[in-house]
Each structure stands twice: as structure tokens, then as C-alpha cells.
Amino acid sequence: MSNAPIQNEQIEYSDTRRRAAAAAPRRSLRDMGPITGAIASAAATVGSRALGLGAAGFVLGIVGFFVEKGTGLLDHPSERWGVLVYGLLLVYMAAGAIGLGTAGLWRGIGRVAMNLVEQHKLCQRIVARVFERAEGLVEGVNTPEILRKPLPIQKLRDVLSRAITAYATSDDDESGLGGFSRSMFRRLKLKVCRHIETKIIELIGEETRDRNTVELTLERLQDLAEEKLDERVMDALDGARNQQAFVWGGLFVAVLALPPIALALLR
């Protein structure tokens, strides 16, 4: 099977892109400005949301206990139960603080991630870092020719997967951060990288299906990623944020519901 049409298409695309680049050069990481201050501020936002909802959950746990006790849902004929029932108060308080606090943590991380993607171009930063690493993984050197060299789709996927893993587990973009800010950003970076990897593979599939190609260049894929990735990653982060909040909020509700159900069956 000849790859001549594919290579011609890639070369034609590269020529067109080089002409466009003269009028609208790609933004470098340096042009995007520092992100350290935004991350430090983001860490404070995440912490305040987690503590705020945790405190609210603590209070709701107390309220839930006394409402259930006052309405007789926690009654049991055992004489010793009148004292032991207050052990559930500690369980309810802990469930509220941990469940809603964790829900607040994940909602905070999700909101911060979306702000960093939208306002501070986090996706473009990660894409730039990943493709820098991918260029070196192709043949061990970074040259313009590497970007324009057509690569088999499977090789392209493998290279990008390795590049994303290498960036996600590195300390890139973490200089100046410490403590909670560094920990939060590393977790956030890993989550965004996972979404980016998934969405880039989707872009590869769409491109090969639409153009009926078996090879792509890093240059072409990077352009697609910069053009289409932000919105897709934002949608994925929003879904993950809501899902985590529902899981931990549901845990809190389940803890409040299980004791009355169990006691009703024992009576």
C-alpha cells in the first residue's frame, strides 16, 4: 500500500501552516506568563471550599441526628440503647464533615481546573510540554523535520501516551510551589493530563476517519489539539467535578439513612 497521497497531503498541509505561521505565530510558554500565582490562589480556593462544606456537613450531621432522634426514627426498646444512641451522633458528625468536605474538595479542584484551563491556558501549556517531549521520543532529537514527519497512527498514540505520562509525573511547572499548593497542582495536573490523553486519542480517531489516513504528523495533531482541546477538557472536568460531589454527598445521605432503616428492621 503506497503512502504517497498521505505524505503529499501532509507536506501540503505543512507548507500552508508555515505560511500562516508568519502571520499568526504560535504562542510560546513564555508568552503565556507565569502560572504560579494562579495556582497558589487556586489552592486557597480549594481549601476554603473543602473546609466550608466540611463545617456545613458537621452541623448537618448534628441536625440530622437530633431530627431523627426527635421523630423516633432512632428509637429501640433496649434499655441501654438510650445511652448508646449518642454514639451515632459522632458517626453523623464525622460523615458530614468527611463526606461534604470531600465533596467540596473535588468541586473546588474541578472549578479551579476549569478556571486554569479557561483563563490561564493550562491545556495549551500541557500540550506544549507534551509535544516537546513527544518530539524527542520519536528519534531522540527535536528538529522541525520531526514535527512534519508522517508517523503511523499507533506509533503516534504510543509516543503521546509516553510523553503525557512523563510530563504528568515530572515536576515541570511546579517551581515555586510548596505544601498544599504543590500537592493540589500535581493532582490537578495528573487529572487534566488523563483528560488530554483521552481527548487527543479521540482527535486522532476523528482525523483518520475524516481524512481516511493511516499516518499523521505531530505538527498536524498539535494544531488540532490547540484548536479543539479546551472545550472538550472543560466538559470532561465539569462532569468529573459533579460526579465526585454526588458520590461523597450520597455517602453522607446513606450514612444518615442506614441506622433508622436498620433499627426499624430490629424493632
N, C-alpha and C positions, 0 to 999 in steps of 0.2 A: 504493500500500500504506500503510495507516494505522499509525502508531506509537503510537496511544493506549494499547493494552494494555501495551505495553512501558514507556511513560512512567508509567502508573499503578502498574505493578509496582515501578519504580524509586522513585517517590515514597513508596509504601507501605513499601518497604524502608528508605528514609531516615528516615521517621518512627519506625519500630521501632528503628533504630540509635541515633537521638538519645535515645530513652527509655532504651535500655540504657547509653548513654554516661554518663548521670548516675550510674548505679550503679557502672560499671567504666570510668573514663576511660582513653583510650589513653595508654600511656607515652610521654613525650617523650624526645628525645635526651638532654636534661639529666638526666632521671631514671635513665637507663641508666648514668651515671657515666663517668669518663674511661677511655679505652682505650689511651692512650699507653704506660703502664707495661706492659700486657699485650703490646703489640707489641714493645717493646724486649726483654722476656723471650723472646718468640717468636723474635726474630732470633737470640738466643744459642742457643736450642734448635736452630734450623735449621743454624746454623754448626757446632755441635758434632756434629750427625748427619752433615753432609757431610764434615767433617774425620775423624770416626771411621771411617766406611765407606771414605773415601778412603785412609786409612792401612791399613785392613784389606785393601783391594784392592791396594795397593802390595806388601804382604807376600805376598798370594796370587799376585800376578804372579811374584814371585821363586820361590815354592814351585812354581808351575805349570811354570816354565821348567826348573828342575832335575829335577823329576819326569819331564818329557818327555825331557829330555836323558839322564837316567839309564836310562830304559827304551828308549832307542834310537829314539824317535819323531822326533828331530831329526837323525838321522844322515844323512850324504850322502857318497858316495865321493870327492868333490873334496878335494884336499889343503888348499886354502885355506879350506875350509868349517869346519875345526876352530877357526879364529880368528873367522871371520865370524859363526858361530852365536851368539856372545855379543852381537851386535847385537840379536838377538831379545829378550835379557834386558831391554834398555832399552824395547823396544816393549811387552813384557808388563807391566813396572812402570808405564809410562805408561797403558796400557789399564786396568789395575787401579785406579790412582789416579783417573783421569778417569771411567771407567765406573761404578765402585761409588760414587765420591764424588758424581757427579751423581745417581745413584740415591738416595743418602742425602739429597741436597739436595731432590729432589722429594718423597720420602717425608716429610721434615721439614716442607716447606711444606704438604703435604697434611694432616699431623697437626695442625700449628699452625692451619691454616684451620678444621679441624673443631672444634678447641678454642675458637677465637674465635667460631664460629657457635653452638656449644652453650653456652658459659659466658659469653661477653661480648656475645651478641646481635648479632653482626656483620650478619646478614641484616636484622634489624629496623632497624639503623642505616642500612644502604644503602637499604632500601625507603623509609624516611622521607625520606632525602635525594633519592632519585629522584622520589618523588611530589611533593615540594616543587618540584622543577624542572619536573615534568610540568604542575603546575597553572599555572605561569607560561607554559608553551609553548602552552597551549590558547588563551588570549586575551590573553596578556601581563600578566595580573594574577592575584593569588592571593586568592580570596574563597571563602567557604563554598558559594556558588552554583555555582562552577566544579566543586567536588567532586561535587555532586549533579546536574550536567547530563548527561543521557544523550548518549553520543558513539558515532558509528559505529565498528564494530569495527576497521576498517582504520585509521581516524584514531587510535584508541586505541593500536594497535600502533605506528604511526609515532611518536606523541608519546612513548611509553615508550622506544622504541629510541633516540630523540634524547636523552631525559633520562638514560638509562643511560650512553650514550657521553659525554655532557657531564660526568657525575659521575666516571666511570672515568678520564677524562683530566685531571681537576681535582686540586688539592692539598687538597681537603676531607679533614678528619680526619688530616692529616699534620703538623699543627703540633707542634713539639717533637721531631720525629723527624729524624734525620740519618744520613748514611752508609749503611751496610748495612741498618739498620732501615727507613729511608725507601724504599730501593730494593726491599727484600723486601715491604714493605707495599703499595707501588704495584703490584708484580707480582701479589701476592695479591688486591688489590682488583679488578684487571682480570679475573683468573680467576673470582672469585666473581661479579662483575657479568655475565660471559658466561653463567654457570650461571643466575643470576637471570633474565636476559632470556629464556633458553630456557624456563625453568620458568613464567615469567609468561605467555608465549605459549601454553604448554600449558594453563594455568589458564583463559585466555580461551577457548580451544577447547572445553574441558570445560564451561565455564559456558554458552557459546552453544549447545552441543549438548544439555545437560541441560534448559535453560530455553527453548530454541528462540527465542532473542532475536537481534536484529541490532544492538543497542546496549547499552552498559554505562556505568556511571558510574565515575569514578576512585575514589570512595568505596567502592563495592562491590568493585572489584578490589583496592584496598589491604587491605581486610578479608580477602579470600581469600588474598592474599599473606602477610599476617601469620599467618594460621591454618595454612597448608599448606606454606609455602616451606621452612622449616628442614629438615624431614626429607628433602625431595627434593634440596635442595642438598647436604646431608650425604652422601647416596647418590652423587651425581654427583662430589663431591670425593674420596670413597673410591675410586671407580672410576678417576678420573684419576690419583690417587696411585699406585695399584697398576700402572696401565698404564705410567706413566713409569718406575717402578722396573724393570719387566720389560724395557722397551726398552733401558735402559742396562746392566742386568745381562746381558741377552742379547748386547749388543755385546761385553762383556768375554769372555764364553764363546766368541763367534765368533772373536775375535782369537786366543785360545789354541788354537782348533781348526783354523784355516786353515793355519798353517805346517806342522804334521805331515801334513795331507792333501796339501798341495802338494808337499812333499818325497817323500812316498810315491809320487806320480804321476811324479816326476822320476827316481826311482831305477830 
